């Protein structure tokens, strides 16, 4: 699943490259994260054969991948070096989550990782009035962006960030729509001001400064199993 206001332009090349055997959703309106409470990616929601949520949205990783091809921060400079350094410090329970998912696929409802309805509700939490207003601002921002009113969208994106400061999807979506020095699809990963640019960065935060402020360890909630 891809969450991006740009829709197929942003997500389709990655789907085509992966050549999955399962359906892939390109969620241009961020409906899935609004309905299921997704605040960062990658996230997963466990839904059983009866359509019942047995684990709400939480960080979801497929297991450790080969990282030998990753760029070495020492060979980079400026913002790119900062981005790679911080990305390397982000904590993620990759194998723990993958093992839990396999246990559920094997044992079904008997899996120790399946939560009761009360536990699902408790972990999902309630949407505060501020978060509800943030969702409305975010929806308005996307509508204006798709209508070609980028300047108008920025104001509503900023309001969504202020009202829901823990929602990284709101921030990353807005940041990815700004100009970037990176080529092609990579441009959407810059998510911050360009060095030497005369254009003023329109947001109070960006990917690098916000992670430095909160700490890479807090970028994802930890997978708690039970």
C-alpha positions as CSV (number, residue, x, y, z in Angstrom):
1,X,0.0,0.0,0.0
2,X,1.2,3.5,-0.9
3,X,0.0,6.6,1.0
4,X,0.7,9.6,-1.2
5,X,-1.4,12.5,-2.6
6,X,0.5,12.1,-5.9
7,X,-1.1,8.7,-6.3
8,X,0.2,6.5,-9.1
9,X,2.9,9.0,-10.0
10,X,4.6,8.4,-6.7
11,X,3.8,4.7,-5.9
12,X,3.3,2.8,-9.1
13,X,7.0,2.5,-10.2
14,X,7.7,0.8,-6.8
15,X,4.8,-1.6,-7.2
16,X,5.9,-2.4,-10.8
17,X,9.5,-3.0,-9.6
18,X,8.4,-5.4,-6.8
19,X,6.0,-7.3,-9.2
20,X,3.9,-8.5,-6.2
21,X,1.4,-11.4,-6.6
22,X,-1.1,-9.6,-4.3
23,X,-3.2,-6.5,-4.9
24,X,-1.5,-3.2,-4.2
25,X,-3.4,-0.1,-3.0
26,X,-2.3,3.4,-4.0
27,X,-4.2,5.5,-1.5
28,X,-4.1,9.0,-2.9
29,X,-6.5,10.4,-0.3
30,X,-4.9,8.8,2.8
31,X,-8.2,7.1,3.6
32,X,-6.6,4.0,5.0
33,X,-4.5,5.9,7.6
34,X,-7.6,7.9,8.6
35,X,-9.7,4.8,9.1
36,X,-7.1,2.6,10.8
37,X,-5.1,5.2,12.8
38,X,-1.8,4.9,10.8
39,X,0.6,7.7,11.8
40,X,3.8,6.5,10.1
41,X,5.0,4.0,7.5
42,X,5.6,1.1,7.3
43,X,2.6,0.1,9.5
44,X,0.5,-3.0,9.5
45,X,-3.0,-3.9,10.6
46,X,-4.0,-7.5,11.2
47,X,-7.5,-8.4,10.0
48,X,-8.7,-12.0,10.2
49,X,-10.8,-13.9,7.7
50,X,-14.0,-12.6,9.4
51,X,-13.0,-9.0,8.9
52,X,-12.1,-8.5,12.5
53,X,-9.1,-6.4,13.5
54,X,-7.0,-8.5,15.8
55,X,-4.0,-6.0,16.0
56,X,-4.4,-2.3,15.3
57,X,-1.9,-0.1,13.4
58,X,1.7,-0.5,14.5
59,X,5.2,-0.5,13.0
60,X,5.5,-3.4,10.5
61,X,8.7,-4.7,9.0
62,X,9.2,-7.8,6.8
63,X,12.5,-8.8,8.6
64,X,16.1,-7.8,8.2
65,X,17.0,-6.9,4.6
66,X,20.4,-6.8,3.0
67,X,21.8,-3.4,3.8
68,X,25.2,-3.8,2.0
69,X,24.0,-1.5,-0.8
70,X,23.2,1.4,1.5
71,X,25.1,4.6,1.0
72,X,27.9,5.2,3.4
73,X,27.3,8.5,5.3
74,X,31.0,9.2,5.4
75,X,31.0,9.4,1.6
76,X,28.3,12.0,1.6
77,X,28.0,15.6,2.8
78,X,25.5,18.1,4.1
79,X,21.9,17.1,4.4
80,X,22.3,13.7,2.7
81,X,24.9,12.7,5.2
82,X,22.7,13.8,8.1
83,X,19.7,11.9,6.6
84,X,21.7,8.6,6.2
85,X,23.2,8.9,9.7
86,X,19.8,9.4,11.3
87,X,18.2,6.7,9.2
88,X,20.8,4.2,10.5
89,X,20.0,5.1,14.1
90,X,16.2,4.5,13.8
91,X,15.3,1.5,15.9
92,X,13.0,-1.1,14.4
93,X,12.1,-4.6,15.6
94,X,12.3,-6.1,12.1
95,X,12.6,-9.8,12.9
96,X,10.4,-9.7,16.0
97,X,7.5,-8.4,14.0
98,X,8.1,-10.8,11.1
99,X,8.2,-13.8,13.5
100,X,4.9,-12.7,15.1
101,X,3.3,-12.4,11.7
102,X,4.4,-15.9,10.7
103,X,3.0,-17.2,14.1
104,X,-0.4,-15.7,13.3
105,X,-0.4,-17.1,9.8
106,X,0.4,-20.5,11.1
107,X,-1.8,-20.6,14.3
108,X,-4.6,-18.2,13.5
109,X,-6.7,-17.2,16.4
110,X,-4.6,-19.4,18.7
111,X,-1.5,-17.2,18.1
112,X,-0.2,-15.5,21.3
113,X,0.0,-12.3,19.3
114,X,-3.8,-12.0,18.6
115,X,-5.4,-9.4,20.8
116,X,-8.9,-9.4,22.3
117,X,-11.4,-6.8,21.1
118,X,-10.9,-4.9,24.3
119,X,-7.1,-4.9,23.8
120,X,-7.5,-3.7,20.2
121,X,-9.7,-0.8,21.3
122,X,-7.4,0.1,24.1
123,X,-4.3,0.2,21.8
124,X,-6.2,2.1,19.1
125,X,-7.0,4.9,21.5
126,X,-9.6,7.6,21.0
127,X,-9.3,10.5,18.6
128,X,-9.1,13.7,20.4
129,X,-10.9,16.9,19.2
130,X,-7.5,18.2,18.1
131,X,-6.7,15.1,16.1
132,X,-10.2,15.3,14.5
133,X,-9.5,18.9,13.4
134,X,-6.1,17.9,12.2
135,X,-7.7,15.2,9.9
136,X,-10.0,17.8,8.5
137,X,-7.2,20.2,7.8
138,X,-5.1,17.4,6.2
139,X,-8.0,16.5,3.9
140,X,-8.5,20.1,2.9
141,X,-4.8,20.4,2.2
142,X,-4.8,17.4,-0.1
143,X,-7.9,18.7,-1.9
144,X,-6.2,22.1,-2.5
145,X,-2.9,20.4,-3.6
146,X,-4.7,18.2,-6.1
147,X,-6.6,21.4,-7.4
148,X,-3.3,23.2,-8.0
149,X,-3.4,25.5,-5.0
150,X,-0.2,24.6,-3.4
151,X,0.1,27.8,-1.4
152,X,-3.4,27.3,0.1
153,X,-2.6,23.6,0.9
154,X,0.5,24.6,2.9
155,X,-1.6,26.5,5.5
156,X,-3.8,23.5,6.1
157,X,-0.9,21.2,6.3
158,X,0.7,23.4,8.9
159,X,-2.5,23.3,11.0
160,X,-2.6,19.5,10.7
161,X,1.0,19.3,11.9
162,X,0.3,21.6,14.9
163,X,-2.8,19.8,16.0
164,X,-1.4,16.2,15.5
165,X,2.3,16.5,16.2
166,X,2.8,12.8,16.5
167,X,1.4,12.0,13.0
168,X,4.4,11.5,10.8
169,X,2.3,10.8,7.7
170,X,0.9,14.3,7.9
171,X,4.4,15.8,8.1
172,X,6.1,13.6,5.5
173,X,3.3,14.1,3.0
174,X,3.6,17.8,3.1
175,X,7.3,17.9,3.1
176,X,7.5,15.6,0.1
177,X,5.5,18.0,-2.0
178,X,8.2,20.7,-1.7
179,X,11.1,21.3,-4.3
180,X,14.1,19.0,-4.0
181,X,17.5,18.7,-5.5
182,X,17.2,14.9,-5.9
183,X,16.3,13.5,-9.3
184,X,13.1,11.7,-10.2
185,X,11.2,9.7,-7.6
186,X,14.0,10.2,-5.1
187,X,13.1,13.9,-4.9
188,X,10.2,13.0,-2.6
189,X,12.6,11.7,0.1
190,X,14.5,15.0,0.6
191,X,11.7,16.5,2.8
192,X,13.5,19.6,3.9
193,X,15.0,23.0,2.8
194,X,17.5,23.1,0.0
195,X,20.9,24.4,0.8
196,X,21.6,27.7,-0.9
197,X,18.0,28.1,-2.1
198,X,16.4,31.5,-2.0
199,X,13.0,30.0,-1.5
200,X,11.9,30.0,2.2
201,X,11.0,26.6,3.7
202,X,7.3,26.9,4.6
203,X,7.2,24.5,7.5
204,X,8.4,24.7,11.1
205,X,10.1,21.3,10.9
206,X,11.6,18.9,8.4
207,X,12.7,15.3,8.4
208,X,16.2,15.9,9.7
209,X,15.5,18.5,12.3
210,X,12.4,16.8,13.7
211,X,14.2,13.5,14.1
212,X,17.1,15.2,15.7
213,X,14.8,17.0,18.1
214,X,12.8,13.9,19.2
215,X,15.6,11.3,18.8
216,X,15.8,8.5,16.3
217,X,14.7,6.0,19.0
218,X,11.3,7.6,19.1
219,X,10.6,7.6,15.4
220,X,8.7,4.4,15.6
221,X,6.7,2.9,18.4
222,X,8.2,-0.3,19.6
223,X,6.5,-3.6,18.7
224,X,5.3,-4.9,22.0
225,X,4.0,-8.3,21.0
226,X,1.4,-8.8,23.8
